[in-house]
Amino acid sequence: MDLIINAELSYDFDMPSDVLLQVELAHVAGQTVREEALFTTPVTDFRRIPGEQAFGQRAWMRAEGRLDITYKAQVVVDRPDSDFSQLQASPPRSMTAEATSYLMPSRYCPSDEFQAFTAAEFGNLTGGPLIAAMRDWIDRNFSYVSGSSNVATTARETFVQRQGVCRDYAHVMIAFARAAGIPARIASVYAPHVDPPDFHAVAEVWLEDAWHLVDATGMAKPSEIAMIGVGRDAADISFLQSFGIATMVRQQVTVRKA
């Protein structure tokens, strides 16, 4: 699938501030970036660094006053959709170093607090069927409500409130999976059917020595997802992090099929 991506961000900074940007597509298996370009108003000390787990890249810069950012890209996604009914889990003791770190609780995903629930609700399932059941449970029981959460909302709070946005759905999915002994991480992505259009967040789970995308909101399939970055939870994939006071002026993301 060919996707055309356009992301535009505008922020005001009261004083010079360091900014960490993560909006550029990752050059990884499953997607081929045909064209891309990143434009900003004048900044200083611009440099790129690898993203978390060397997946994708981030950009450091020093900004002051109005910062306008535009990212344009065309990408071909050739990633297949996963058939979770056929995927098996491995015991934690056999995990690679890459997967092991994603078994642990993190700031937004206190997975240790969900062990009793996942055992009671899904205890008869393992591997891919377990992940599919967790995804479907979240989809049935949660409501997607813009503005219902904030940057401090954890999977625990979302679970209680039964509502949230994409990052909240992903956090609960990750917490469930980790609680059941399956490594899971969050991925920032672009996808064409996200409503309202925006940067999107989904989960990835480790089954049969590979990562598999899973979107509990039901808005994006792996075969139409273009990945940006990955991490333990939303703290690792913020599209813009300011080390100074910033005010968002405008944000617009469009993703369409070519």
N, C-alpha and C positions, 0 to 999 in steps of 0.2 A: 504494500500500500504506500502510495506517495502522499506525503503531507507537506503543506505549506504553513509555516509558522511565523507569526509576527507578535512580538511582545514589546510593549512600550511602558516605561516607568518614569515618573517624575517625582522628585523629592526636593524639599527645601531644607537646608542646613543653616542653623543660626551661627555656627562657627566651624572652622576647618575640622573635618572628621575623617577617620579612616573607615573605609567601606569595603565589605567583602561581598562580591556579587557571584551568584551561581544560577545563570539562566541559559548557558550555552549547552548544546547537545553533547552527550558523551559519544565518543567514537569507539563503539563496542560491538560485539557480535549481536546480530539480530536487527541492526539498523545501519544504513549507509548514508552519511551526510553528504549530499551532492553539492550544496552551496550553503554558505552561512556568512554573516557579517554582524559585527557588534559595533555600535556607534554610541558615543557619549559626548556630552558637552565637555569643555576642557577640564581635565583633571591632572593631577600630578602623581608621580610614583606608580604608574600603572604597571602591573606585572601579574602573570598567571602562575598558579600553583596547582598541583594535583588535588582532586577532590578526595573525600573520605575513601579509604581502601584503594587509593589511586584510581578511582572510578570517576571519569569525567574530569572537569577542571573548574576552578574558581578563579576570580580575578580580584586582586587587591588594588585599591586606588585611594587617593586623598581628594576629598571633594569639599567644596565650599559654595554657599549660595544655592542656586537652582542646579540640580543634577537631572538631566534628561538622558534616558537610556533607551536605545532601540536595538532589538535583536531580531534578525530575519534569517530564516533557514528553510531549506528544502531537504527532506529526508525520505529515504525509502525504507520502510519497515518490512522485514521478511521473517519476523519471529512467529512461530506457530503458536496457536492456543494450546494450553496444557490440558491433557485429559487426566484429571486428578484421580479418576477411578482406577487408573493403572499404575499410579506412582506409589512407591514404598518408602517408608521412613527407615533411617538407620539409627542404631542406639547412640546416645550422646558420646559414649566412650570412643566411638570410631570416627568422630567428626574431625575434619581438617581444622587447621588453625584459623582459616578464614571464617568457617562456619561457627566455631566454638564461641567466639566473642558475641555472637548474636543469639546465644542461649540465655544471656544474663538479663536481669531486670535493668531498666534504664529510667531516666528522669520522667519521661511521659508514659512509659510502659512498665508499671510495677507488676510484672508477670507473676511474681511469687504470691501476690494477693488473689490470683485467679485459679490457683491449682485445685482448690476444693470444687469450685464451680465447673471447671472444664472436666474434671473427673466424673462429677455427677451427671453432667449434661451430655458428654460425648465419650464416656469411658469405654463404650463398646466398639469404638472406631480407632483406626490407626492410619498413618500415612496420608496419602492423597484424599481418600474418602473422609478422613477426619477434617482436613483443611476445607474441603467442599462443604461439609456440614456446618463448620464454624462460619464460613462466608455466608451461607444461606440463612443461618440463624440471625446474624447481624442485619442482613438485608430485610428480614421479616420483622424484626423487633425494633429497629431504629428508624427515625425520621430525619431526612436531610433538611436542616433548617439553617439558612444563612444567618450569621450573627448570633447563633446560639452558644458559641464558645469563644474563647480568646486564646492568646498565646500561652497562657498558663494552664489551660485545661488538660488534664491527664486522662488516660484510659479509664481510670477508676471513676472519675466524675462523669465521663461520657456514658459509661455503663449504667450508672445510677439514673442519669437524666434521660437516657434512651433517645438522644438526638445529638446532632453535631454536623460538621462539614467533613470534607474528604479526609483531612489529616486525622480527625477524631475517629472515623471509621477505620482508618489504617492502624491507628494506635491500638484500638481494641482488638483488631485482627492479629496484630503482632503479639500483644499480651496473651491472647488465647493460645496462639501457636507455641510461644516460648513456655507457657505454663504446662503444656503437654509434651515438652521435650523436643520441639521442632524449631531449629533456628529460624529467625524471622527478622527482617529489617524493613525500613521504609524507603521508598523511591519517589523522587520528584520527577514528574513527567509532563509531557504535552499529550493531549488526546482530543479528537475532534468532536466528541459528543458530550463534553462536560457542560453542565448547565447549573448555574450561570458560567459562561466561559471564563477560565482562569487557569493559573498554574494548578496542577492536580497532584495528589499524593495517593499512592497505593502501597500495598505490602508486597514483599517478596518472601517466599519460604524456601527452605533448603530440603529438597527431596531427591534421592538417588544421585547425590553428589553434584547437584546443579541448582541454580536459583530459578524459581518459577513465580511470575507475577500473578497477583490475585487482588482484584478490586471489589471490596465488599459493598461499594455504592452501586455496582452494576452498570456504571456509566462507561467503562473502558475495558476492552478486551486486549490481551497481550499483543495480538496481531495488529493493533492500531495504536499502540503506545510508543511514543518516542521518549527515551529516558534521558534525564539530565544528571542526576546524582543519587547516591544512596547513603544511608547512615543508620545509626541505632534508633533514632526517632527524629521528630521534626527539628530538634536543635541542630542536627547535622546537615539539613538540606534547605535551610532558609534561602530564598532566592535573593534576598538582600539583608545583610546584617550591618548595622551602623554602630560604630564605637564612638557615639556622640548623638546628640538629640537631632532627630530627623522628623519631618512632617510629610506624610504622603500627600501629594497633590493629585496624582492621576495614575491609574493602572489599567491597562487593557491588554488582553491576550486573545488572539484569534488563531484557531487551528482548523484548517479545512483540507479536505481531500483534493489532490491535484486533478 
